[in-house]
Amino acid sequence: GSYFFLAEIICDLPLVYDDPIRDHCGTCRKCIDACPTEAISPEGYFLDASKCISYLTIELREAIPAAFQGKMDNWMFGCDVCQEVCPWNRFSRRHAEPAFEPHPDLLAMTKGDWVELTEEVFGAVFRKSAVKRTRFAGLKRNIAFLQSGSQD
């Protein structure tokens, strides 16, 4: 499937190259058709990061463009829609790494808790989390953006 962690090793050792990964997608378009912001090219194998919810909610430092209003579901940090619909991911196994489990307080948070999120709670709940990458201000921006398009 397409669930994996990206990492890199910097070294000066000679390495043996392996073969490129074969195309297992065939005519499948599930990720292309499911992407709420149309970030994946209809031809496949090309992602326009400037349209990707993961980019918009994690890496983008400016305001999220209004063109994405109503297209982000409830994704306030990242997005896994393309991962969730990939047929190959049904073969993936759940990780066994305790450090990747969500903070217990996170699981108990309500919509109101998210809206009222303080920097102190952010620091405590996401202390050892990748969510820190977007910073407190970025997460609050994302929450406000989702709220501005909410019908309730």
N, C-alpha and C positions, 0 to 999 in steps of 0.2 A: 504494500500500500504506500501511501504518501505521508504517513506519520513518521517523522524522524527528527532528530536534533541535529542542528548544524553546529559544527565546531571546526576549529583549525589547529594545526600544530605547526609551529614555526621551527624549522630545523635546517641544518646545512648538510644533511645526509642525502646521498643519492637514493632515489626511490624508484621502484618499478611501477610503471603505469598499468592500470587495469583497463579492461574494455569498457566502452560506453554502455550504459544501461539500455537494454532494448525497449522499444515502444510497446507497452502493454495496453495502451488505451484503445487502439483500433478505431472504430467509428463512434465510440462512446463520447457523449457531449454533456454528461451529467453535471460536471463542475461548471462548464461554460453556461449552461442553461440555468443553473441554480444561483449563480453569483448575483447578489442583489444590486450591485452597482455596475455590472457588466465590465468588470476589470479584466476578465480573461478574454483574450482575442477569440473570435469565432473560428479562426484557423487553428487555435490551440497553441500551446507551448510559448505563449507570450502573455505576460501579465503587465498591465499598465498600473504600476504601483501607485500612481497619483489618484487612482480610482478605487484602490483596494482598502477595505474597511480596516484591515490590520495596520496599514500605513497611516490612514487618516486618524486612527485612534491611538497609535503608539508613537510614530515617528514625526508626524506633522507637528510643527511648533506654532503655526499660525491658526487662525480660526478655520473650522471645517467649512468648506464652501456650501452655500445654501442649496446648490444643485443636488446635494446628497440627502436633503431633508426628506424623511419618510422612506428612505431606502436602506436604513441601517438596522432595522428591527430593534433589538435591545442590546446590540453589541456595543458595550462601553469601553472595552479593551480587547482589541484583536477581533478575529472572526475565524470560524472554522467551517463555514458552510461548504466550501469546496472539499474539505477533508471529510465532512460528514456524509456527503453524497457519493464519494468515490467507492465504486464496488470493490476495489481491491482492499480497502480498509476494513472490510468485514473480517479479514484474516488477521488483523492486527491484534496484539495482546495488550492488555492493560499493564501499565508499568508497575513495578514492585518497589519503587523508590519512595520511602516515607517523606523525604524532603519535598517531593512534588505534590503532596496532598495539600488541599486548601486549609488555611487557618480556620479553626473551629468558629471563631467569631464571624468570619466571612459567610459561612453557611447559614448563620442565624440572621443576617442583615435583611431588613425589609426595604421596600422602595423608599419609604420615608428616611430610613437610616442612610441610604445612598445620597439622597438630596441634602440631608443635614450633615454629611460627612465632614469631619474636622481633620485638620492636619495631624493632630495627635492620634486619632483613630487610624488614619491612613498609615502613619508611621508604624503603629503597633501591628496592624493586620497584614500589612504588605512588607514588613521588615526584611523578610528573606524571599521576596517574590519578584518576578520579572515585571510586575505592575509598577514597580518603582521607576522603571524606564520612562514612563509617560509623565512622571512627577505628579504631585498633588494637584497643581494648577491644570495640568493636562487632563487628568481624570475628571476634575470638576467641570472643565470645558466640555468634555464628552457627555457627562451627565446632563448638563444644561442644554446641550444640542439635542439630545434625545427627548428631554422634557419639552423643548420648544415645539416639537412635532407631535407630541403626545395628545391623544384625544381625551385622556382622563386627567 
